[in-house]
Amino acid sequence: GAGVSQTPSNKVTEKGKYVELRCDPISGHTALYWYRQSLGQGPEFLIYFQGTGAADDSGLPNDRFFAVRPEGSVSTLKIQRTERGDSAVYLCASSQRGPGETQYFGPGTRLLVL
Amino acid sequence: AQKITQTQPGMFVQEKEAVTLDCTYDTSDQSYGLFWYKQPSSGEMIFLIYQGSYDEQNATEGRYSLNFQKARKSANLVISASQLGDSAMYFCAMREYEAGTALIFGKGTTLSVSS
């Protein structure tokens, strides 16, 4: 079956702009996660959704970052007033029921803030 | 303190040889899971293998096996019969079931397989 998909694959924006990154999880997976991977580092957790609700948003770095999952499937990560330090690969993952299970990752969105 | 430590920034191996990628972890949880992921240059994180803290036997998946030494808090990945397609970045990760929901990743090891 289809894996996790993310769009766009690449996004270039200017400092101060607003961006939206989309994640479509594996069909039937109720748990969805966002991670951020900076160059040369492992991914770092941002937020976890169980269904429509954000069950754990402890990894969001500040209030410029926000994510939604209104219908319990597709999720959008929103970054306001982007800064150069936001440049990274944003990875989305999903698991069937919850964090106790294996997380399957999408290909990521490479965000570059100029 | 680092929760996941991967001390080998780069490893080199010849085709058909076995290679061990090191991972040590730090947790006070009794219940946790350890994962290995492969990240080729395309960027996608590919799940390889999982070991639960209560599993008594080492996990195996095809050419991948996890050498789990609980007392030493190590979870090394062993790849047998390396192939050129194994060249990639490898990440060790941990999920602490009591502490939270996130996977905590190490910094990764780059594996290069030559013919």
gemmi code that builds the backbone of each chain (N, CA, C; Angstrom):
import gemmi

chains = {
    "A": [
        ("GLY", (0.827, -1.207, 0.000), (0.000, 0.000, 0.000), (0.849, 1.238, 0.000)),
        ("ALA", (0.228, 2.388, -0.131), (0.945, 3.651, -0.194), (1.529, 3.979, 1.165)),
        ("GLY", (2.718, 4.570, 1.126), (3.360, 4.988, 2.360), (2.952, 6.393, 2.735)),
        ("VAL", (3.695, 6.988, 3.636), (3.459, 8.366, 4.052), (3.933, 9.285, 2.924)),
        ("SER", (3.109, 10.241, 2.560), (3.533, 11.191, 1.532), (3.563, 12.592, 2.104)),
        ("GLN", (4.488, 13.399, 1.574), (4.640, 14.775, 2.047), (4.788, 15.698, 0.852)),
        ("THR", (4.146, 16.840, 0.959), (4.276, 17.860, -0.077), (4.434, 19.235, 0.551)),
        ("PRO", (5.199, 20.137, -0.097), (6.037, 19.853, -1.252), (7.293, 19.085, -0.842)),
        ("SER", (8.036, 18.607, -1.801), (9.283, 17.927, -1.454), (10.364, 18.946, -1.110)),
        ("ASN", (10.279, 20.099, -1.746), (11.209, 21.197, -1.467), (10.440, 22.501, -1.398)),
        ("LYS", (10.860, 23.365, -0.482), (10.218, 24.675, -0.357), (11.293, 25.706, -0.055)),
        ("VAL", (11.360, 26.738, -0.898), (12.272, 27.854, -0.659), (11.411, 29.080, -0.365)),
        ("THR", (11.719, 29.771, 0.711), (10.944, 30.943, 1.077), (11.881, 32.023, 1.605)),
        ("GLU", (11.332, 33.196, 1.795), (12.139, 34.295, 2.321), (11.839, 34.489, 3.799)),
        ("LYS", (12.823, 34.955, 4.484), (12.676, 35.258, 5.918), (11.437, 36.102, 6.131)),
        ("GLY", (10.651, 35.704, 7.127), (9.460, 36.455, 7.477), (8.179, 35.940, 6.839)),
        ("LYS", (8.315, 35.073, 5.851), (7.115, 34.550, 5.180), (6.481, 33.404, 5.969)),
        ("TYR", (5.277, 33.057, 5.550), (4.510, 31.962, 6.150), (4.573, 30.747, 5.227)),
        ("VAL", (4.745, 29.548, 5.809), (4.761, 28.338, 4.989), (3.862, 27.264, 5.602)),
        ("GLU", (3.345, 26.411, 4.731), (2.567, 25.265, 5.147), (3.175, 24.016, 4.528)),
        ("LEU", (3.339, 22.992, 5.355), (3.879, 21.716, 4.899), (2.813, 20.656, 5.162)),
        ("ARG", (2.595, 19.804, 4.182), (1.498, 18.841, 4.267), (2.002, 17.420, 4.416)),
        ("CYS", (1.253, 16.632, 5.196), (1.583, 15.215, 5.394), (0.321, 14.379, 5.224)),
        ("ASP", (0.420, 13.336, 4.420), (-0.675, 12.387, 4.235), (-0.195, 11.042, 4.782)),
        ("PRO", (-0.748, 10.592, 5.909), (-0.214, 9.378, 6.545), (-0.666, 8.106, 5.823)),
        ("ILE", (-0.153, 6.997, 6.268), (-0.605, 5.706, 5.761), (-2.088, 5.543, 6.116)),
        ("SER", (-2.857, 5.074, 5.138), (-4.295, 4.938, 5.336), (-4.603, 4.070, 6.558)),
        ("GLY", (-5.461, 4.574, 7.423), (-5.868, 3.810, 8.602), (-5.020, 4.066, 9.828)),
        ("HIS", (-3.896, 4.768, 9.674), (-3.054, 5.081, 10.829), (-3.656, 6.251, 11.593)),
        ("THR", (-3.870, 6.030, 12.887), (-4.493, 7.091, 13.676), (-3.456, 8.028, 14.305)),
        ("ALA", (-2.230, 7.565, 14.435), (-1.194, 8.381, 15.072), (-0.307, 9.018, 14.005)),
        ("LEU", (-0.004, 10.300, 14.192), (0.821, 11.050, 13.227), (1.805, 11.916, 13.997)),
        ("TYR", (3.021, 12.005, 13.493), (4.107, 12.710, 14.174), (4.817, 13.625, 13.177)),
        ("TRP", (5.284, 14.745, 13.690), (6.182, 15.615, 12.926), (7.530, 15.672, 13.638)),
        ("TYR", (8.580, 15.604, 12.823), (9.950, 15.740, 13.309), (10.667, 16.760, 12.432)),
        ("ARG", (11.752, 17.313, 12.974), (12.587, 18.233, 12.204), (14.016, 17.705, 12.246)),
        ("GLN", (14.647, 17.679, 11.071), (16.017, 17.171, 10.988), (16.927, 18.239, 10.412)),
        ("SER", (17.831, 18.739, 11.247), (18.827, 19.708, 10.784), (20.006, 18.956, 10.193)),
        ("LEU", (20.793, 19.657, 9.408), (21.909, 19.034, 8.701), (22.872, 18.351, 9.676)),
        ("GLY", (23.154, 17.086, 9.409), (24.118, 16.358, 10.230), (23.581, 15.861, 11.554)),
        ("GLN", (22.283, 15.991, 11.762), (21.677, 15.579, 13.035), (20.607, 14.525, 12.805)),
        ("GLY", (20.222, 13.867, 13.884), (19.058, 12.988, 13.810), (17.788, 13.798, 13.918)),
        ("PRO", (16.671, 13.221, 13.531), (15.395, 13.945, 13.640), (15.062, 14.290, 15.093)),
        ("GLU", (14.402, 15.434, 15.274), (13.945, 15.863, 16.595), (12.427, 16.004, 16.571)),
        ("PHE", (11.802, 15.482, 17.602), (10.352, 15.457, 17.706), (9.771, 16.851, 17.808)),
        ("LEU", (8.662, 17.073, 17.107), (7.929, 18.331, 17.209), (6.565, 18.132, 17.868)),
        ("ILE", (5.727, 17.259, 17.277), (4.352, 17.136, 17.740), (3.791, 15.775, 17.359)),
        ("TYR", (2.848, 15.298, 18.178), (2.188, 14.006, 17.963), (0.682, 14.209, 18.009)),
        ("PHE", (-0.005, 13.668, 16.987), (-1.464, 13.684, 16.932), (-2.005, 12.280, 17.140)),
        ("GLN", (-3.048, 12.184, 17.943), (-3.823, 10.953, 18.021), (-5.210, 11.333, 17.513)),
        ("GLY", (-5.555, 10.851, 16.327), (-6.788, 11.309, 15.699), (-6.664, 12.782, 15.323)),
        ("THR", (-7.644, 13.556, 15.718), (-7.653, 14.978, 15.358), (-6.917, 15.863, 16.347)),
        ("GLY", (-6.640, 15.333, 17.522), (-6.076, 16.168, 18.571), (-4.584, 16.033, 18.739)),
        ("ALA", (-3.951, 17.149, 19.098), (-2.514, 17.138, 19.386), (-2.315, 16.589, 20.794)),
        ("ALA", (-1.845, 15.352, 20.882), (-1.678, 14.702, 22.183), (-0.387, 15.129, 22.882)),
        ("ASP", (0.587, 15.563, 22.108), (1.865, 15.978, 22.689), (2.501, 16.973, 21.734)),
        ("ASP", (2.567, 18.242, 22.150), (3.203, 19.265, 21.311), (4.439, 19.827, 21.994)),
        ("SER", (5.034, 19.042, 22.859), (6.149, 19.510, 23.678), (7.402, 19.829, 22.883)),
        ("GLY", (7.480, 19.344, 21.646), (8.674, 19.579, 20.846), (8.610, 20.817, 19.971)),
        ("LEU", (7.470, 21.473, 19.889), (7.381, 22.681, 19.074), (8.297, 23.745, 19.678)),
        ("PRO", (9.187, 24.339, 18.882), (10.197, 25.233, 19.458), (9.660, 26.565, 19.968)),
        ("ASN", (8.618, 27.068, 19.373), (8.039, 28.346, 19.816), (6.669, 28.502, 19.170)),
        ("ASP", (6.021, 29.630, 19.468), (4.633, 29.793, 18.996), (4.531, 30.162, 17.522)),
        ("ARG", (5.642, 30.214, 16.812), (5.548, 30.407, 15.363), (5.173, 29.111, 14.656)),
        ("PHE", (5.321, 28.011, 15.374), (5.029, 26.693, 14.815), (3.667, 26.217, 15.306)),
        ("PHE", (2.872, 25.708, 14.371), (1.548, 25.218, 14.705), (1.207, 24.097, 13.743)),
        ("ALA", (0.461, 23.108, 14.194), (0.070, 22.014, 13.307), (-1.376, 21.654, 13.566)),
        ("VAL", (-2.038, 21.181, 12.513), (-3.440, 20.782, 12.615), (-3.638, 19.455, 11.903)),
        ("ARG", (-4.733, 18.797, 12.304), (-5.127, 17.543, 11.656), (-6.649, 17.441, 11.784)),
        ("PRO", (-7.358, 18.303, 11.066), (-8.788, 18.528, 11.313), (-9.692, 17.308, 11.138)),
        ("GLU", (-9.329, 16.398, 10.240), (-10.204, 15.252, 10.000), (-9.555, 13.950, 10.410)),
        ("GLY", (-8.456, 14.034, 11.111), (-7.804, 12.828, 11.612), (-7.000, 12.080, 10.589)),
        ("SER", (-6.752, 12.706, 9.438), (-5.933, 12.051, 8.419), (-4.781, 12.972, 8.040)),
        ("VAL", (-4.979, 13.804, 7.022), (-3.937, 14.731, 6.567), (-3.619, 15.743, 7.672)),
        ("SER", (-2.328, 16.066, 7.779), (-1.904, 17.078, 8.742), (-1.124, 18.163, 8.008)),
        ("THR", (-1.232, 19.383, 8.541), (-0.479, 20.505, 7.998), (0.345, 21.129, 9.112)),
        ("LEU", (1.635, 21.276, 8.866), (2.521, 21.998, 9.782), (2.657, 23.413, 9.247)),
        ("LYS", (2.397, 24.389, 10.115), (2.388, 25.789, 9.694), (3.491, 26.532, 10.438)),
        ("ILE", (4.274, 27.288, 9.694), (5.346, 28.071, 10.308), (5.132, 29.530, 9.914)),
        ("GLN", (4.969, 30.378, 10.928), (4.772, 31.809, 10.685), (6.108, 32.532, 10.812)),
        ("ARG", (6.215, 33.659, 10.114), (7.388, 34.542, 10.256), (8.676, 33.725, 10.240)),
        ("THR", (8.866, 32.986, 9.164), (10.000, 32.070, 9.096), (11.325, 32.780, 9.326)),
        ("GLU", (12.239, 32.031, 9.934), (13.594, 32.513, 10.193), (14.585, 31.573, 9.519)),
        ("ARG", (15.796, 32.073, 9.278), (16.800, 31.248, 8.596), (17.072, 29.959, 9.360)),
        ("GLY", (16.980, 30.032, 10.674), (17.211, 28.862, 11.506), (16.140, 27.783, 11.378)),
        ("ASP", (15.037, 28.103, 10.699), (13.994, 27.106, 10.479), (14.348, 26.180, 9.312)),
        ("SER", (15.388, 26.517, 8.577), (15.808, 25.680, 7.445), (16.192, 24.299, 7.946)),
        ("ALA", (15.545, 23.288, 7.391), (15.745, 21.904, 7.845), (14.892, 21.007, 6.954)),
        ("VAL", (14.995, 19.712, 7.201), (14.070, 18.756, 6.586), (12.985, 18.444, 7.617)),
        ("TYR", (11.747, 18.608, 7.212), (10.622, 18.325, 8.096), (10.045, 16.968, 7.706)),
        ("LEU", (10.117, 16.046, 8.654), (9.695, 14.671, 8.422), (8.375, 14.404, 9.120)),
        ("CYS", (7.519, 13.684, 8.445), (6.252, 13.245, 9.016), (6.292, 11.725, 9.138)),
        ("ALA", (5.696, 11.196, 10.174), (5.626, 9.746, 10.364), (4.227, 9.383, 10.845)),
        ("SER", (3.844, 8.141, 10.620), (2.573, 7.676, 11.176), (2.744, 6.273, 11.740)),
        ("SER", (1.883, 5.942, 12.691), (1.838, 4.572, 13.214), (0.379, 4.180, 13.359)),
        ("GLN", (0.139, 2.883, 13.446), (-1.239, 2.396, 13.321), (-2.148, 2.913, 14.428)),
        ("ARG", (-1.674, 2.792, 15.670), (-2.550, 3.206, 16.777), (-1.894, 4.222, 17.689)),
        ("GLY", (-0.614, 4.086, 17.943), (-0.023, 5.012, 18.897), (1.473, 4.877, 18.955)),
        ("PRO", (2.088, 5.599, 19.889), (3.552, 5.670, 19.958), (4.214, 4.356, 20.327)),
        ("GLY", (3.459, 3.389, 20.820), (4.063, 2.107, 21.169), (4.404, 1.272, 19.961)),
        ("GLU", (4.019, 1.752, 18.806), (4.219, 0.981, 17.585), (5.251, 1.643, 16.687)),
        ("THR", (5.703, 0.896, 15.708), (6.706, 1.403, 14.783), (6.166, 2.592, 14.008)),
        ("GLN", (6.978, 3.615, 13.914), (6.630, 4.807, 13.143), (7.241, 4.688, 11.754)),
        ("TYR", (6.418, 4.944, 10.750), (6.849, 4.892, 9.354), (6.907, 6.308, 8.815)),
        ("PHE", (8.039, 6.633, 8.212), (8.317, 8.008, 7.828), (8.044, 8.277, 6.354)),
        ("GLY", (7.718, 9.528, 6.072), (7.632, 10.008, 4.710), (8.978, 10.499, 4.226)),
        ("PRO", (9.041, 10.978, 2.976), (10.306, 11.409, 2.384), (10.793, 12.761, 2.876)),
        ("GLY", (9.932, 13.496, 3.562), (10.335, 14.780, 4.107), (10.110, 15.944, 3.154)),
        ("THR", (10.046, 17.130, 3.748), (10.042, 18.386, 2.991), (11.298, 19.154, 3.380)),
        ("ARG", (12.099, 19.491, 2.354), (13.310, 20.293, 2.612), (12.920, 21.765, 2.545)),
        ("LEU", (13.008, 22.436, 3.684), (12.664, 23.851, 3.759), (13.935, 24.678, 3.816)),
        ("LEU", (14.029, 25.652, 2.925), (15.159, 26.585, 2.930), (14.605, 27.995, 3.075)),
        ("VAL", (15.040, 28.671, 4.123), (14.617, 30.043, 4.367), (15.793, 30.960, 4.047)),
        ("LEU", (15.582, 31.824, 3.063), (16.681, 32.720, 2.616), (16.686, 34.033, 3.383)),
    ],
    "B": [
        ("ALA", (22.602, 15.267, 29.116), (23.285, 14.072, 28.630), (22.538, 13.519, 27.419)),
        ("GLN", (23.312, 12.966, 26.490), (22.719, 12.372, 25.305), (21.951, 11.133, 25.703)),
        ("LYS", (20.758, 10.991, 25.142), (19.986, 9.787, 25.422), (20.419, 8.644, 24.511)),
        ("ILE", (20.786, 8.991, 23.282), (21.258, 8.007, 22.310), (22.623, 8.455, 21.813)),
        ("THR", (23.597, 7.587, 21.907), (24.946, 7.920, 21.469), (25.396, 6.957, 20.379)),
        ("GLN", (25.754, 7.521, 19.263), (26.345, 6.742, 18.172), (27.740, 7.314, 17.971)),
        ("THR", (28.746, 6.573, 18.339), (30.110, 7.099, 18.401), (30.854, 7.034, 17.080)),
        ("GLN", (30.302, 6.351, 16.093), (30.996, 6.178, 14.813), (30.378, 7.113, 13.775)),
        ("PRO", (31.024, 8.225, 13.464), (30.454, 9.105, 12.437), (30.418, 8.419, 11.078)),
        ("GLY", (31.460, 7.608, 10.789), (31.518, 6.924, 9.506), (32.114, 5.545, 9.646)),
        ("MET", (31.572, 4.616, 8.853), (32.105, 3.258, 8.820), (32.269, 2.841, 7.364)),
        ("PHE", (33.304, 2.049, 7.129), (33.575, 1.576, 5.779), (33.645, 0.052, 5.809)),
        ("VAL", (33.016, -0.584, 4.822), (33.016, -2.045, 4.767), (33.009, -2.470, 3.306)),
        ("GLN", (33.559, -3.663, 3.077), (33.528, -4.197, 1.719), (32.284, -5.058, 1.540)),
        ("GLU", (31.858, -5.133, 0.302), (30.723, -5.990, -0.031), (30.928, -7.379, 0.545)),
        ("LYS", (29.815, -7.972, 1.013), (29.750, -9.343, 1.522), (30.322, -9.487, 2.923)),
        ("GLU", (30.929, -8.432, 3.453), (31.403, -8.510, 4.828), (30.299, -8.078, 5.783)),
        ("ALA", (30.448, -8.470, 7.051), (29.516, -8.032, 8.093), (30.052, -6.748, 8.725)),
        ("VAL", (29.124, -5.931, 9.237), (29.519, -4.683, 9.900), (28.622, -4.460, 11.108)),
        ("THR", (29.208, -3.894, 12.153), (28.451, -3.576, 13.372), (28.441, -2.078, 13.582)),
        ("LEU", (27.246, -1.523, 13.727), (27.085, -0.101, 14.026), (26.690, 0.035, 15.483)),
        ("ASP", (27.438, 0.856, 16.210), (27.273, 0.940, 17.662), (26.187, 1.924, 18.086)),
        ("CYS", (25.513, 1.583, 19.155), (24.513, 2.475, 19.747), (24.448, 2.199, 21.243)),
        ("THR", (24.609, 3.243, 22.040), (24.348, 3.122, 23.470), (23.246, 4.099, 23.837)),
        ("TYR", (22.513, 3.776, 24.889), (21.363, 4.595, 25.264), (21.364, 4.843, 26.762)),
        ("ASP", (20.595, 5.833, 27.138), (20.522, 6.221, 28.544), (19.062, 6.469, 28.898)),
        ("THR", (18.534, 5.683, 29.808), (17.171, 5.877, 30.254), (17.004, 5.309, 31.643)),
        ("SER", (16.058, 5.875, 32.392), (15.724, 5.319, 33.701), (14.387, 4.574, 33.633)),
        ("ASP", (13.735, 4.611, 32.441), (12.492, 3.869, 32.269), (12.790, 2.369, 32.250)),
        ("GLN", (11.844, 1.590, 32.773), (11.989, 0.138, 32.702), (11.472, -0.393, 31.368)),
        ("SER", (10.519, 0.346, 30.799), (9.884, -0.098, 29.558), (10.246, 0.859, 28.436)),
        ("TYR", (10.929, 0.350, 27.438), (11.355, 1.199, 26.326), (11.560, 0.331, 25.101)),
        ("GLY", (11.642, 0.980, 23.961), (11.888, 0.274, 22.708), (13.066, 0.902, 21.991)),
        ("LEU", (13.789, 0.095, 21.276), (14.954, 0.562, 20.522), (14.734, 0.252, 19.045)),
        ("PHE", (15.048, 1.191, 18.214), (14.774, 1.096, 16.781), (16.038, 1.460, 16.002)),
        ("TRP", (16.134, 0.884, 14.819), (17.143, 1.324, 13.857), (16.432, 1.710, 12.565)),
        ("TYR", (16.868, 2.855, 12.029), (16.345, 3.342, 10.761), (17.512, 3.578, 9.814)),
        ("LYS", (17.231, 3.412, 8.525), (18.209, 3.679, 7.458), (17.728, 4.895, 6.688)),
        ("GLN", (18.637, 5.811, 6.415), (18.286, 6.999, 5.631), (19.221, 7.110, 4.436)),
        ("PRO", (18.772, 6.680, 3.257), (19.596, 6.842, 2.050), (19.669, 8.315, 1.670)),
        ("SER", (20.436, 8.603, 0.648), (20.609, 9.998, 0.225), (19.294, 10.626, -0.224)),
        ("SER", (18.317, 9.821, -0.574), (16.998, 10.358, -0.959), (16.278, 11.001, 0.220)),
        ("GLY", (16.668, 10.661, 1.437), (16.130, 11.339, 2.616), (15.079, 10.579, 3.404)),
        ("GLU", (14.470, 9.578, 2.822), (13.411, 8.878, 3.543), (13.990, 8.010, 4.656)),
        ("MET", (13.343, 7.987, 5.801), (13.762, 7.146, 6.935), (13.075, 5.794, 6.787)),
        ("ILE", (13.862, 4.744, 6.664), (13.321, 3.399, 6.445), (13.512, 2.583, 7.723)),
        ("PHE", (12.416, 2.074, 8.270), (12.479, 1.260, 9.476), (13.168, -0.070, 9.175)),
        ("LEU", (14.110, -0.458, 10.040), (14.836, -1.699, 9.844), (14.461, -2.761, 10.883)),
        ("ILE", (14.525, -2.395, 12.171), (14.428, -3.424, 13.202), (14.066, -2.790, 14.534)),
        ("TYR", (13.388, -3.567, 15.382), (12.923, -3.107, 16.686), (13.266, -4.135, 17.770)),
        ("GLN", (13.629, -3.590, 18.947), (13.882, -4.445, 20.120), (13.192, -3.829, 21.325)),
        ("GLY", (12.336, -4.584, 21.985), (11.705, -4.104, 23.209), (12.567, -4.421, 24.413)),
        ("SER", (12.444, -3.603, 25.441), (13.322, -3.765, 26.605), (13.082, -5.079, 27.341)),
        ("TYR", (11.897, -5.647, 27.176), (11.599, -6.903, 27.857), (11.833, -8.128, 26.974)),
        ("ASP", (12.225, -7.883, 25.720), (12.479, -9.020, 24.817), (13.763, -9.707, 25.245)),
        ("GLU", (13.677, -11.014, 25.424), (14.857, -11.744, 25.888), (15.761, -12.155, 24.741)),
        ("GLN", (15.164, -12.297, 23.570), (15.970, -12.696, 22.417), (16.304, -11.477, 21.582)),
        ("ASN", (17.488, -11.494, 20.967), (17.859, -10.419, 20.062), (16.981, -10.447, 18.825)),
        ("ALA", (16.566, -9.255, 18.385), (15.722, -9.167, 17.203), (16.539, -9.444, 15.941)),
        ("THR", (15.879, -10.077, 14.969), (16.503, -10.285, 13.659), (15.464, -10.006, 12.581)),
        ("GLU", (15.936, -9.401, 11.480), (15.093, -9.145, 10.310), (15.965, -9.320, 9.085)),
        ("GLY", (15.907, -10.519, 8.495), (16.722, -10.752, 7.316), (18.207, -10.620, 7.620)),
        ("ARG", (18.881, -9.706, 6.915), (20.324, -9.506, 7.133), (20.632, -8.623, 8.326)),
        ("TYR", (19.603, -8.088, 8.963), (19.801, -7.201, 10.108), (19.558, -7.962, 11.415)),
        ("SER", (20.418, -7.748, 12.364), (20.173, -8.258, 13.707), (20.597, -7.192, 14.705)),
        ("LEU", (19.965, -7.231, 15.852), (20.231, -6.234, 16.880), (20.888, -6.952, 18.048)),
        ("ASN", (22.081, -6.553, 18.368), (22.811, -7.135, 19.493), (22.476, -6.314, 20.742)),
        ("PHE", (21.493, -6.811, 21.504), (20.943, -6.078, 22.641), (21.628, -6.551, 23.918)),
        ("GLN", (22.349, -5.629, 24.582), (22.986, -5.936, 25.859), (22.444, -4.950, 26.883)),
        ("LYS", (21.426, -5.399, 27.597), (20.650, -4.499, 28.460), (21.494, -3.916, 29.588)),
        ("ALA", (22.323, -4.747, 30.193), (23.127, -4.270, 31.321), (24.116, -3.199, 30.879)),
        ("ARG", (24.592, -3.302, 29.664), (25.521, -2.310, 29.118), (24.790, -1.155, 28.447)),
        ("LYS", (23.476, -1.263, 28.333), (22.657, -0.272, 27.635), (23.203, -0.046, 26.222)),
        ("SER", (23.386, -1.155, 25.527), (23.798, -1.022, 24.136), (22.866, -1.812, 23.227)),
        ("ALA", (22.721, -1.327, 22.013), (21.805, -1.917, 21.028), (22.448, -1.792, 19.662)),
        ("ASN", (23.467, -2.566, 19.431), (24.225, -2.449, 18.189), (23.524, -3.143, 17.044)),
        ("LEU", (23.601, -2.552, 15.878), (23.027, -3.133, 14.662), (24.112, -3.906, 13.923)),
        ("VAL", (23.805, -5.134, 13.574), (24.731, -5.949, 12.793), (24.102, -6.179, 11.423)),
        ("ILE", (24.838, -5.813, 10.397), (24.400, -6.067, 9.022), (25.312, -7.153, 8.467)),
        ("SER", (24.730, -8.263, 8.085), (25.540, -9.354, 7.531), (25.573, -9.231, 6.007)),
        ("ALA", (26.622, -9.753, 5.405), (26.727, -9.797, 3.935), (26.364, -8.454, 3.310)),
        ("SER", (27.131, -7.424, 3.627), (26.838, -6.055, 3.154), (26.700, -6.002, 1.642)),
        ("GLN", (25.797, -5.119, 1.204), (25.568, -4.890, -0.216), (25.798, -3.417, -0.517)),
        ("LEU", (26.066, -3.108, -1.784), (26.304, -1.709, -2.160), (25.121, -0.828, -1.777)),
        ("GLY", (23.928, -1.378, -1.878), (22.724, -0.625, -1.540), (22.567, -0.335, -0.056)),
        ("ASP", (23.438, -0.895, 0.765), (23.389, -0.614, 2.201), (24.051, 0.717, 2.530)),
        ("SER", (24.748, 1.312, 1.569), (25.395, 2.602, 1.810), (24.331, 3.647, 2.123)),
        ("ALA", (24.403, 4.225, 3.301), (23.374, 5.160, 3.777), (23.768, 5.652, 5.166)),
        ("MET", (22.922, 6.531, 5.701), (23.043, 6.957, 7.095), (22.160, 6.038, 7.925)),
        ("TYR", (22.639, 5.617, 9.097), (21.882, 4.731, 9.971), (21.673, 5.420, 11.312)),
        ("PHE", (20.418, 5.428, 11.747), (20.075, 6.078, 13.009), (19.539, 5.062, 14.004)),
        ("CYS", (20.030, 5.164, 15.221), (19.487, 4.423, 16.344), (18.504, 5.350, 17.053)),
        ("ALA", (17.391, 4.802, 17.521), (16.385, 5.636, 18.192), (15.773, 4.866, 19.350)),
        ("MET", (15.251, 5.614, 20.305), (14.636, 5.008, 21.490), (13.289, 5.662, 21.765)),
        ("ARG", (12.354, 4.852, 22.237), (11.078, 5.362, 22.712), (10.959, 4.930, 24.168)),
        ("GLU", (10.850, 5.899, 25.057), (10.658, 5.623, 26.479), (9.159, 5.583, 26.747)),
        ("TYR", (8.619, 4.443, 27.072), (7.166, 4.300, 27.134), (6.551, 5.029, 28.318)),
        ("GLU", (7.315, 5.238, 29.355), (6.782, 5.971, 30.501), (6.951, 7.473, 30.346)),
        ("ALA", (8.008, 7.874, 29.662), (8.376, 9.293, 29.667), (7.642, 10.115, 28.623)),
        ("GLY", (7.275, 9.519, 27.491), (6.670, 10.360, 26.475), (6.398, 9.618, 25.190)),
        ("THR", (6.087, 10.404, 24.171), (5.638, 9.806, 22.921), (6.680, 9.838, 21.817)),
        ("ALA", (7.743, 10.619, 22.002), (8.673, 10.857, 20.904), (9.677, 9.732, 20.732)),
        ("LEU", (10.116, 9.562, 19.507), (11.324, 8.797, 19.244), (12.497, 9.748, 19.450)),
        ("ILE", (13.517, 9.285, 20.174), (14.720, 10.077, 20.393), (15.814, 9.445, 19.551)),
        ("PHE", (16.397, 10.250, 18.679), (17.375, 9.731, 17.727), (18.800, 10.097, 18.126)),
        ("GLY", (19.732, 9.241, 17.716), (21.145, 9.580, 17.784), (21.533, 10.429, 16.584)),
        ("LYS", (22.820, 10.748, 16.483), (23.290, 11.612, 15.394), (23.575, 10.841, 14.120)),
        ("GLY", (23.566, 9.529, 14.211), (23.707, 8.720, 13.011), (25.120, 8.293, 12.709)),
        ("THR", (25.213, 7.237, 11.915), (26.482, 6.720, 11.409), (26.353, 6.565, 9.909)),
        ("THR", (27.314, 7.100, 9.177), (27.310, 6.936, 7.719), (28.048, 5.649, 7.369)),
        ("LEU", (27.366, 4.761, 6.675), (27.982, 3.507, 6.248), (28.277, 3.574, 4.759)),
        ("SER", (29.508, 3.259, 4.402), (29.895, 3.211, 2.993), (30.336, 1.793, 2.667)),
        ("VAL", (29.689, 1.193, 1.666), (30.005, -0.166, 1.242), (30.695, -0.091, -0.118)),
        ("SER", (31.852, -0.709, -0.201), (32.599, -0.665, -1.465), (32.700, -2.065, -2.075)),
        ("SER", (32.899, -2.074, -3.383), (32.973, -3.365, -4.092), (34.401, -3.884, -4.140)),
    ],
}
model = gemmi.Model(1)
for chain_id, residues in chains.items():
    chain = gemmi.Chain(chain_id)
    for i, (resn, *xyz) in enumerate(residues, 1):
        res = gemmi.Residue()
        res.name, res.seqid = resn, gemmi.SeqId(i, " ")
        for name, pos in zip(("N", "CA", "C"), xyz):
            atom = gemmi.Atom()
            atom.name, atom.element = name, gemmi.Element(name[0])
            atom.pos, atom.b_iso = gemmi.Position(*pos), 0.0
            res.add_atom(atom)
        chain.add_residue(res)
    model.add_chain(chain)
structure = gemmi.Structure()
structure.add_model(model)
structure.setup_entities()
